[in-house]
């Protein structure tokens, strides 16, 4: 039993160690975490995203992730292309040791000027400050066993390194859209994270660099009728020896309602890991998406198929247009 517990402990340690990047199944609803070049890809002046994910509640202390972003188009700049900027905040807590991640970053994208209306090309960059922490008081050590039971009043004899670390990270991306037909776009996105490979370790004397992560994805939209569309997508994430691929899409149906504009249903299949069911609605300027991961990996014995619940909210809006009122005129008084 003791040996099995040690094996499971190391399994979750490795799982957390290789999966520190913020990750959402609804990647299209967390665009700044997907690709800095996605900044400004909307038809308004401003955009806000809120994302929350809870995972592995059925196995251990749940992994809880929250992300928020704000974007603005710089429409007043007199430059050939179009510039957009944004702010991204992420926070995550994982595992028994409450391994915490806090990130805040500034992101910007530039849309290249093109005479050909069939093409759109953008580049983006994200600079991010990161802070990680771990709570060693949440762990149990063998010397805290008093011969009869675990005694939390016995101090562990382990020598702990730092409980916090800080580092600065740089990410970049590239985004291309080509209109195959007037109503069929083809979108290709590519991003690379941890370009500067910052040192990430609680031990100052050990030089452990964060591996670069590359993301490649393809998205499109195909009309079935004037009100129904298929939105396919495929994503590939690679970080050193680790690969993740998931593919699928959503069925979108427009409505005739002014407020309730449409709904989505569909999902993705993450190869060797999970089946993702998703649904969403458009209400006024809001988009609300919900998804759930059904675990199908070898961990299903412990998870009973339960994976992660995720909710995402998007809100886009523009600066109200000022209405020019006529100048005041004094009306004559007729007696």
N, C-alpha and C positions, 0 to 999 in steps of 0.2 A: 504494500500500500504506500509506504514511504517513497519507494522508487517511482511509482506511478505519479505521485504528487510532484516529485522533482521534475519528471519529464514534462508534465503539464505546465509547471511553472516556467520552464525554459521555452516551451512552445509559445506561450503568450508573451514572453519577453521578446522573442524573435519576431512574433507577429507585430508587436508594437514598434520594435526597432526598425523594421523595414517599411512601415506604413505611416510615417509621421506626417506626410503631406496631407493637407485638407482634401477631402474626397467626398464627392456627392454623386449619387446615381443619376439625378436629374442635372447632368453637367450643363445642359443648355440654359438652365435657370440659375447658374452660378458662373456667368461668362468670364468675369475677371479672374477667377481661380482656374478657368480652363485655358485662357489665352489673353494676354494683355492687349493684343490687337483687336479683341472684341469690344473694346471701349468705344462707346458712341454708336453702336450698331442698333439704332432705333429711330423712329420717326417722331421725335419730339425734342424738347430742349434738355430735359432732365430724366434720369432713370434711377430707381432705387430697387435693390434686391435684398431680401431677407431669407436666409436658409437655416433650417435646423434639422439635425439628424441624430437619431438614437439607435445604437447598434449593440448586438450581443447581450441584451438584457437577460436572455434565457440561460446564458452560460456563466457570466461573471459580472463584475461591476460594469454597468453599461458605459460604452464609449459615447460621449455626448459632444456634438460639434455644432457651432453656431457661426454664421458668416453674415456680414452686412456690407453693402457697397453703395456708393453714390457716384453718379456720373453727370457731367455737364459738357455740352458742346460749346466750343469757343467760337460762336458765330460772328463776333464783332472783330475778329482779327483779319487784317488785310494781308493774307498770304495766299499763294496759288492753290494749295490743297485745303483740307479741313482738319482742324485739330480738336481733340476731345481729351478731357482729363477726368480723373476720378480718385476716390479714396476707398480703400479696402481694409476691412477689419475681420480677423478670424480668431476664434478661441475654441479650444478643444481640451477635453479631460478624458483620460483613458486608463483603464486597468485598476488593480487593487492599490497601486502606489500613487494613484491620482496624477499620473504623468500629464502635466499641463503644457499647453502650447498657446501662446498669445502672439498675434502678428498684426502689424499695422503698416500699410504701404501706400505709396503714391503711384498712380498709374497714368500713362498717357499714350495716345495713339494718333497717328497721322495718316490721313487718307490722301493718297497720291493723286495729283491732278491728271485726269484722263480725258482725251477728246472722244474716245469711243465709249458710248453709253452702255455697251454690253459688258464692260469690265469695271470692277472695283477692286482696288488693292490697298491694303492697310498694313502698317507696321506698328508695333507697340512695345513698350518697355515698362517694367514694374520694379521699383525699388522697395524693399520690405525689411523692416526691423523685426527681429524674432526674439522671443523669450521663452525658455523651457524651464520647467521645475518638476521636482518629484518630492513626495512626502514619505520619508523613510519610516515614520512612526506607524504607517499602515502595514508594514511588513512584519513577519514573524521569524524569529531566529531560534536555533536549537538550544542555545544556552538559557533561553527564557522558559525552558521546561524544568520545573522544580522537582521532578521525580514522580509527581502525581498528576500534574496538569500544567497548562500554559499560564504563566504568571506575567502579566503586562508590566508589573512593577519592577521586574528585573531588567536592568539596562542591557541592551545588546553589546557584545564585545567587538562587533564589527567596526572598522574604521571607515567612515563615509566620506566621499569626496564632496564637492560643492553640491548644494541642493538646487542651484539655479545656474543658467548660462544664457548669454546674449550673443547675437551675431547679426550681421547685415547681409542681405541676400539680393541678387539681381536676377530678373527673369525677362525674357523677350519673346516676341511672337510675330507671326506673319499670317495674313488673312486675305483670301482671294475669292471673289464671286464672279461667275460667268453666267450670263443669261443664255441658256440654250434655246429657249423660246420665250415669248413675252411673259408667260406665266410659269416657266420652269427654270428656277435658278439652280446652279451647282456651286456649292460652297466648299472650299478646302481651307482648313486651318492647321497651322503648325506652330508649336511653342516649345521652348526649352527653358527649364527652370534650374536654379542653382548654377548659373553661368560661372560665377566666381568661386564655386565650390568652397563655401566657408567651413571653417573648423567647427565641428559640432560634437562636443564631448563634455562630460562633467569632470574629467581628469585633465588638468592643465598640462601635465607632462606628456600626454599622449596626443599625437597629431592624427585625428580622425576627421577626414573631409567628407562633406555631404556629396553624394553622387549626383550627377546631373540627371534630370528627368526630362524625357521628351514625350510630347503629345502630338498625335496626328489624328485628324478626324475629317469626315466628309458628311455633308448634310444636303438635303434637297427638298423639293416640294412638287408633288404631281397632282394636278386637278383630276378628279373623277367626274365631277359635275360643277356647276357654278357655285355650289354651296359646300361641297365635300372635297377634302384634300387628304392625300397621304404624305406624311412627313418622315421619310426614312433617314437614318443616321447610323454611323459606325465610328467607334472610338478605339484608339490604340494608345496605351500608356506603357512606356519602357523606362526602367531605372536600373541600370547595370544588368544583373542577371534576371530581373523580374519583369514579366510582361503581363499586361491585362488587356483583354479585348472584349468589348461588348457591342452588340449590334441589335437593331430593332427599329422602332419608330412609333408614330402616333397617327391616329385617324382623327382629322379635324372636321367639325361640322359647324358651319355658320348658321346663325338664326336670323330672323327678321326683327328681333327685339332690339330696341335702341340701347337698353342697359345691359341685358344678358346677351352678349354678342356671339358666343359660341362655346363649344365644349370639345374636349380631347379625351381619347382613350387609347391605350396601347401598352407598350412596354419594351423591354430589352432583355437580351440573354447575355449574361456575363460568363464567358467560356470557363467551364470548370468550377464555377463559384456560386452563381445565383441566377434566379429568374426574377425579373423586376417588373412588377405591375404598376402602371401609372395612369392617373386621370387628372384632368385640369379643366378650368373654366376661365372665360374672359368676361369680366363684369365691369362695365364702364372703363376706367383706365387701369383697372387691376387685373392681374393674372394670378390665379391660385393653382398650384400644382401639388399633388400628393402622390407618393410612391411607397412601395413596400418591397423589400428584398426577401425572397424565399430562398434560403440557403440549400444548395444541392451539392456542396463540396464534401470531402470526407469528414468534415466537422459536423455533419448532419446528425451523427450519433449523439452528440452532446447538445446541439442546438434545436433538435426536433424540427428542423426545417425553418426555424424562425431566424430572421436576419436583422434588417434595419428598417425603421420607419422614418420617412423624410417628408418635410413640408417646405414649400418655397412660395414666396410672394414677390411679385414684381409690380411696380407702380411707375408709370411714365406720365409726365405732365410738361406743359409749356408755360412760359411767361404769358400772362394775359395780355391780349392786344389792347393797346390804348385807343380809345375812340375819340377822335378829334371833334370837340363840340364847337359849334359856331360862336363867334364873338357875341358878347352881350350888346343888345341895342335897347335903348330906352324908348318905349312906346309912348307916343303923344297922348295926352289926356284930352278927350273930347267932351265938352260941356253941352 
